Amino acid sequence: MALSHSPLIVTDGLVFMYDTGNRKSYVGEPTVNLTTDSPSQGGWNGSLNVLDSSTKKFRFNVSNFSGSPGQGWRSFTWDLNSYSGQSVTISATVEVPSASPGTFAWIMMGQGNTHTNTSGAGGYMGYSAASERIQKTTTTTEHITWSGTVGSTGTASQPSGHVGFTVWYNDGTPSTNSYVEVSNVQIEIKSHATQFVNGTRSATQGLLDLTNNATIDISNTSFDSDAQMTFDGTDDKVVIANFPHVWNSSLTLEAVVSWNDDSRSVILGNYNVGANDINFEKLTSRKLRFYWNRGERDVVTSSNVVTTSGDYHHVVFTRGTTFRIYVDGVLVTESSGIGTNVASTGSTFRVGGDTRNGATIHNGNIPVLKVYNQALTADEVLQNYNATKGRFS
C-alpha cells in the first residue's frame, strides 16, 4: 500500500489511519458555507462577475467615478439577519490585479449597517465601529478573516447582519471599472474560519481514513481557533463505524497523544456496553494499559511513563506472541498476557471517549491514529516514531 502522507511510515498491514495534519485525511471541521453567487449590492455604481463558482471567486467592480480625479465605492453583502446573536466568520483571499485602473484605496471585510436602498447594503462594512470590520489597504494578495456576532439593530456596534465586502478606489476614470478579485469566500456560523468548502462539509466528511476502510464521525468533537480537532474532557469522542480489524489476531495500535490532566482517558476502544470492552487507555497513575472484558483480563500495563500535561507522546501497543507497549520509540513494558481473545470486527469504536463511563473521556489531543493487522517490530515502531517526532514537541 502506498500512502501520500509520508514515505517513512510503515504501511505493510496498515488497516486504519487518520492524521489531522494531512490535507488528504483532515479535510476540515464540519461546516456550511453560506456564500452564494448573488450577494446584495449597494453604494455607488458597480457590479460583480462570478469568475468561478466552485471556488467562490468573484470580481468586484467599482464604476461611475465622479470628479477629477474620480472616486468610487461599492458594497457586496450576504444577508445573515436570521442568525442574529450567533457567531459568524467571513474569510477570503483578496487580490488587487495590476491591470485594474485607478488607485486601490482599501477593501473592508466584515459586517455592514442597515440597507439604504432595496438593491443592497448602502453603507461601509462596520458602519463606524472598527470592531466590525477588517481593512486591507495593501495591494499584496492576502487571505484575510473577520469574526464577530451577527447584529440586528443597525447601530455602529451592532450592524444589521449583512456580511461581506466594501471596495474603494481613487484616481479612477468615469464610467471605467476598477476592481478587486476575491476567492475562497466563506461565511460560516462559527467564531473561527475553517478550510474552504463550496457548500456543506458533514461530520463524516471532515476526517477521512487514509486506508479507505472505515467511516469517521467527528460530530461529537470540539475544535480550537485553528479549526483543529480537540477533546475537551467532557463529552468529546470520534466515532469509527465498521472498524476494520479482528481482535483475536495480531495487531498494533499507535497514536500521537497529549493529555491536559491526569484523569483516566481512552485513546481507542470499542463502543460496546457488554462484557466485551476493549480499550487502550491512560490510567490516573499515568500508566498506559490495554485490556479487554471490562478490565477483568488485563493484557499489559506500562510503568509510569506519561509526564508533563500538554506534551505529545508517541504511544504504541503491539499484540503478537508477546504484548508490548512503547512510548516515544522505546519499549517500556511487555507481558505474555492473559484472558480469552475477543473478536470485534465490524463493531463501532471510539477515539478519546467512553460512552459507559464519563470518567474516561480524553482531555487533550489525538492528532494521529494508526491500526495495523500485525504486530510491528521494535524497529518498525522506531521508524514510525522517527517519521512523526519532528512535527510534535
HUVEN-V577776 format. One record per residue. N is the residue number from 0. RES is the residue in one letter. PHI is phi in whole degrees, -180 to 180 (999 if undefined). OMEGA is omega in degrees with one decimal (none if undefined). NEAR is the number of other C-alpha atoms within 8 Angstrom. Layout:
N:RES:PHI:OMEGA:NEAR + N:RES:PHI:OMEGA:NEAR
This chain:
0:M:999:178.6:4 + 1:A:-112:177.8:5 + 2:L:-118:179.5:8 + 3:S:-76:-174.9:5 + 4:H:-56:-179.0:5 + 5:S:-164:177.4:7 + 6:P:-73:-174.6:7 + 7:L:-89:-176.9:7 + 8:I:-81:175.3:8 + 9:V:-75:-179.9:8 + 10:T:-112:179.4:8 + 11:D:-66:179.8:5 + 12:G:84:-179.3:7 + 13:L:-73:-177.9:12 + 14:V:-115:178.1:12 + 15:F:-158:176.3:15 + 16:M:-162:164.4:12 + 17:Y:-127:-179.2:14 + 18:D:-151:-175.9:10 + 19:T:-74:173.8:12 + 20:G:-97:-177.7:7 + 21:N:-112:-176.3:8 + 22:R:-62:179.3:7 + 23:K:-79:177.9:7 + 24:S:-100:-179.4:13 + 25:Y:-98:-178.7:13 + 26:V:-76:174.8:11 + 27:G:138:177.7:12 + 28:E:-56:176.8:14 + 29:P:-56:-178.6:12 + 30:T:-163:172.1:9 + 31:V:-126:175.6:11 + 32:N:-88:-176.6:11 + 33:L:-86:178.7:8 + 34:T:-72:173.2:10 + 35:T:-108:178.7:7 + 36:D:-84:-173.9:7 + 37:S:-133:175.1:4 + 38:P:-70:172.2:9 + 39:S:-72:-180.0:12 + 40:Q:-132:178.8:13 + 41:G:-159:-177.2:15 + 42:G:90:178.0:11 + 43:W:-69:-172.6:10 + 44:N:-65:178.7:11 + 45:G:172:-177.3:12 + 46:S:-165:174.6:8 + 47:L:-140:171.7:8 + 48:N:-123:172.9:7 + 49:V:-86:-177.7:10 + 50:L:-83:179.7:8 + 51:D:-161:-177.8:8 + 52:S:-67:-175.4:8 + 53:S:-67:177.3:6 + 54:T:-112:-177.6:9 + 55:K:45:179.3:16 + 56:K:-105:-176.8:14 + 57:F:-126:164.2:12 + 58:R:-110:178.7:12 + 59:F:-98:-175.2:14 + 60:N:-102:173.9:12 + 61:V:-122:-174.9:17 + 62:S:-137:177.3:14 + 63:N:57:177.8:13 + 64:F:-65:179.1:12 + 65:S:-126:177.1:9 + 66:G:80:-179.8:6 + 67:S:-142:3.3:5 + 68:P:-76:-177.0:9 + 69:G:-80:175.2:12 + 70:Q:-136:175.9:12 + 71:G:-167:175.1:15 + 72:W:-149:177.9:14 + 73:R:-156:177.7:15 + 74:S:-109:178.3:18 + 75:F:-134:-170.6:14 + 76:T:-137:174.3:14 + 77:W:-116:-173.9:11 + 78:D:-82:178.0:9 + 79:L:-116:-179.8:10 + 80:N:-57:-176.7:11 + 81:S:-69:178.7:5 + 82:Y:-105:-176.0:9 + 83:S:-51:178.1:11 + 84:G:90:-179.2:8 + 85:Q:-97:177.0:9 + 86:S:-72:178.9:11 + 87:V:-139:175.6:14 + 88:T:-132:172.1:16 + 89:I:-119:179.4:16 + 90:S:-140:-179.4:13 + 91:A:-170:170.2:12 + 92:T:-98:-174.8:12 + 93:V:-113:178.3:12 + 94:E:-124:175.6:11 + 95:V:-107:-176.7:12 + 96:P:-64:179.5:8 + 97:S:-67:-179.0:4 + 98:A:-78:-178.6:4 + 99:S:-70:179.0:10 + 100:P:-71:-178.9:10 + 101:G:85:179.6:10 + 102:T:-111:179.3:8 + 103:F:-61:178.1:10 + 104:A:-99:177.2:9 + 105:W:-168:166.0:11 + 106:I:-128:176.6:11 + 107:M:-104:175.5:13 + 108:M:-129:-179.8:15 + 109:G:160:-173.7:15 + 110:Q:-113:-176.7:15 + 111:G:-97:177.8:17 + 112:N:-84:-176.1:18 + 113:T:-65:175.4:11 + 114:H:-67:174.9:10 + 115:T:-111:172.5:8 + 116:N:-151:-174.0:8 + 117:T:-76:-176.3:5 + 118:S:-88:178.7:7 + 119:G:156:-175.2:14 + 120:A:-67:-178.7:19 + 121:G:-102:-178.5:13 + 122:G:-126:179.7:13 + 123:Y:-68:171.6:11 + 124:M:-63:174.9:17 + 125:G:81:178.4:16 + 126:Y:53:174.9:12 + 127:S:-116:-178.5:6 + 128:A:-100:-178.7:9 + 129:A:-61:-179.3:7 + 130:S:-68:-177.3:7 + 131:E:-98:-178.0:14 + 132:R:-158:166.0:13 + 133:I:-124:-174.7:11 + 134:Q:-119:177.3:8 + 135:K:-110:-179.2:7 + 136:T:-118:179.2:8 + 137:T:-82:179.2:5 + 138:T:-93:176.7:7 + 139:T:-71:175.4:6 + 140:T:-76:-176.0:8 + 141:E:-141:170.2:7 + 142:H:-97:-175.4:8 + 143:I:-121:-174.9:8 + 144:T:-141:172.2:11 + 145:W:-132:176.5:11 + 146:S:-130:177.8:11 + 147:G:-170:178.9:9 + 148:T:-109:-178.9:9 + 149:V:-63:-177.3:17 + 150:G:-88:179.1:12 + 151:S:-149:-172.1:11 + 152:T:-89:-177.3:7 + 153:G:80:178.5:11 + 154:T:-89:-176.4:9 + 155:A:-62:-177.1:10 + 156:S:-85:178.5:9 + 157:Q:-147:-179.9:11 + 158:P:-60:-166.9:19 + 159:S:-87:175.4:15 + 160:G:85:174.1:16 + 161:H:-95:-169.6:15 + 162:V:-104:180.0:14 + 163:G:170:-170.1:14 + 164:F:-134:163.6:12 + 165:T:-126:-179.2:13 + 166:V:-115:178.4:14 + 167:W:-129:174.1:13 + 168:Y:-130:172.3:15 + 169:N:-119:172.8:12 + 170:D:58:-179.7:10 + 171:G:-89:176.4:15 + 172:T:-103:-179.9:12 + 173:P:-52:178.2:9 + 174:S:70:176.5:7 + 175:T:-113:-179.0:10 + 176:N:-74:158.5:12 + 177:S:-105:-172.0:12 + 178:Y:-158:167.1:12 + 179:V:-126:175.5:13 + 180:E:-120:177.9:12 + 181:V:-124:-179.9:13 + 182:S:-139:-176.7:11 + 183:N:52:179.0:11 + 184:V:-71:-177.7:14 + 185:Q:-137:175.1:14 + 186:I:-115:-175.0:12 + 187:E:-131:173.1:12 + 188:I:-86:179.8:10 + 189:K:-151:179.4:9 + 190:S:-92:178.7:10 + 191:H:-153:-179.2:10 + 192:A:-82:172.7:13 + 193:T:-115:176.9:9 + 194:Q:-60:-176.0:8 + 195:F:-63:172.0:7 + 196:V:-143:177.2:9 + 197:N:-92:-178.7:8 + 198:G:118:-173.4:7 + 199:T:-125:171.5:9 + 200:R:-117:-174.4:12 + 201:S:-79:-179.3:8 + 202:A:-68:177.8:11 + 203:T:-102:177.5:11 + 204:Q:-105:-173.9:11 + 205:G:-82:-178.2:13 + 206:L:-130:-171.9:16 + 207:L:-115:172.2:14 + 208:D:-73:-176.7:13 + 209:L:-67:176.8:10 + 210:T:-93:178.8:9 + 211:N:62:179.7:8 + 212:N:-101:-172.6:9 + 213:A:-141:176.3:12 + 214:T:-104:-177.9:11 + 215:I:-110:179.6:12 + 216:D:-112:-178.6:12 + 217:I:-111:-178.8:13 + 218:S:-69:-179.3:8 + 219:N:-107:-178.9:9 + 220:T:-119:175.8:11 + 221:S:-90:-179.6:9 + 222:F:-140:-179.2:10 + 223:D:-88:-175.7:8 + 224:S:-69:174.0:8 + 225:D:-96:180.0:8 + 226:A:64:175.4:12 + 227:Q:-92:-178.0:10 + 228:M:-67:176.3:12 + 229:T:-137:175.7:12 + 230:F:-122:-169.5:14 + 231:D:-90:179.3:10 + 232:G:80:-178.2:9 + 233:T:-110:-176.4:9 + 234:D:-148:-175.3:9 + 235:D:-80:174.2:14 + 236:K:-166:171.3:15 + 237:V:-108:-175.8:14 + 238:V:-104:-179.8:11 + 239:I:-117:-179.4:13 + 240:A:-86:175.8:11 + 241:N:51:-174.9:10 + 242:F:-60:-167.3:12 + 243:P:-87:177.4:10 + 244:H:-158:171.4:9 + 245:V:-98:-170.0:8 + 246:W:-83:176.1:11 + 247:N:-99:174.3:7 + 248:S:-128:179.3:8 + 249:S:-64:179.6:11 + 250:L:-158:170.9:14 + 251:T:-136:171.5:15 + 252:L:-113:-175.7:11 + 253:E:-136:179.7:11 + 254:A:-151:164.5:13 + 255:V:-103:-168.8:12 + 256:V:-136:165.1:14 + 257:S:-128:177.6:12 + 258:W:-120:178.4:13 + 259:N:-96:177.7:8 + 260:D:-153:-176.1:6 + 261:D:-99:-179.2:10 + 262:S:-70:176.2:8 + 263:R:-63:-177.5:12 + 264:S:-150:179.8:14 + 265:V:-82:168.0:16 + 266:I:-87:177.8:15 + 267:L:-148:177.2:12 + 268:G:-163:-179.1:13 + 269:N:-88:-169.3:11 + 270:Y:-101:-174.8:11 + 271:N:-73:174.7:8 + 272:V:-112:176.7:7 + 273:G:-87:-174.0:5 + 274:A:-75:-171.7:7 + 275:N:-92:174.1:10 + 276:D:-70:175.7:14 + 277:I:-134:-176.3:11 + 278:N:-142:165.2:13 + 279:F:-113:-166.7:13 + 280:E:-148:171.4:12 + 281:K:-107:177.9:13 + 282:L:-87:178.6:12 + 283:T:-64:177.7:8 + 284:S:-79:-177.2:7 + 285:R:69:174.3:11 + 286:K:-97:176.4:13 + 287:L:-98:-177.5:14 + 288:R:-144:166.4:14 + 289:F:-115:177.7:13 + 290:Y:-148:168.2:15 + 291:W:-131:178.3:14 + 292:N:60:171.9:10 + 293:R:55:176.7:10 + 294:G:82:179.6:7 + 295:E:-72:-177.4:7 + 296:R:-130:177.9:10 + 297:D:-65:175.7:13 + 298:V:-94:-178.4:14 + 299:V:-158:175.9:14 + 300:T:-126:-177.0:11 + 301:S:-81:168.2:12 + 302:S:-73:-178.1:8 + 303:N:-70:-172.9:8 + 304:V:-126:-176.6:9 + 305:V:-84:-170.3:7 + 306:T:-110:-168.8:6 + 307:T:-66:176.7:5 + 308:S:-60:179.7:9 + 309:G:92:177.4:8 + 310:D:-74:176.4:9 + 311:Y:-90:175.1:10 + 312:H:-134:173.8:10 + 313:H:-97:-174.3:14 + 314:V:-118:-175.0:13 + 315:V:-139:168.4:12 + 316:F:-115:175.4:13 + 317:T:-120:-178.1:14 + 318:R:-129:175.0:12 + 319:G:-139:173.1:10 + 320:T:-70:175.0:5 + 321:T:-128:-179.7:9 + 322:F:-103:-173.1:14 + 323:R:-134:171.2:13 + 324:I:-125:178.5:16 + 325:Y:-117:173.3:14 + 326:V:-131:-180.0:12 + 327:D:53:174.5:9 + 328:G:83:-175.2:12 + 329:V:-115:175.0:7 + 330:L:-68:-178.8:10 + 331:V:-110:177.8:10 + 332:T:-164:174.6:11 + 333:E:-149:-176.1:11 + 334:S:-157:174.6:9 + 335:S:-79:177.6:8 + 336:G:78:176.4:9 + 337:I:-138:172.2:7 + 338:G:94:-178.0:7 + 339:T:-98:178.3:4 + 340:N:-62:-179.0:6 + 341:V:-122:178.2:8 + 342:A:-88:-176.2:7 + 343:S:-139:-178.5:8 + 344:T:-64:176.6:10 + 345:G:81:179.6:9 + 346:S:-80:-178.9:10 + 347:T:-94:178.6:12 + 348:F:-115:178.3:12 + 349:R:-134:176.1:14 + 350:V:-110:172.4:12 + 351:G:82:-176.7:16 + 352:G:-146:-179.6:17 + 353:D:-131:-174.6:13 + 354:T:-75:-176.7:6 + 355:R:-96:-174.3:5 + 356:N:-150:-177.8:7 + 357:G:-63:-179.4:10 + 358:A:-73:-177.5:7 + 359:T:-109:177.7:11 + 360:I:-78:-176.3:17 + 361:H:-75:174.8:17 + 362:N:-121:-176.5:14 + 363:G:150:-177.1:13 + 364:N:-128:171.8:10 + 365:I:-135:-173.2:12 + 366:P:-77:-178.7:12 + 367:V:-136:176.1:11 + 368:L:-143:177.7:13 + 369:K:-134:172.9:13 + 370:V:-132:177.4:12 + 371:Y:-118:176.5:13 + 372:N:-92:175.8:12 + 373:Q:-151:178.0:12 + 374:A:-83:176.6:11 + 375:L:-66:175.1:11 + 376:T:-77:178.0:6 + 377:A:-60:178.8:8 + 378:D:-67:179.6:7 + 379:E:-71:175.6:9 + 380:V:-61:178.9:12 + 381:L:-64:177.2:11 + 382:Q:-61:179.5:11 + 383:N:-66:177.4:11 + 384:Y:-62:-179.0:11 + 385:N:-65:179.1:9 + 386:A:-73:-173.5:10 + 387:T:-109:-165.1:8 + 388:K:-62:-179.4:9 + 389:G:-66:-178.5:7 + 390:R:-88:-173.7:5 + 391:F:-132:178.0:6 + 392:S:-75:none:6
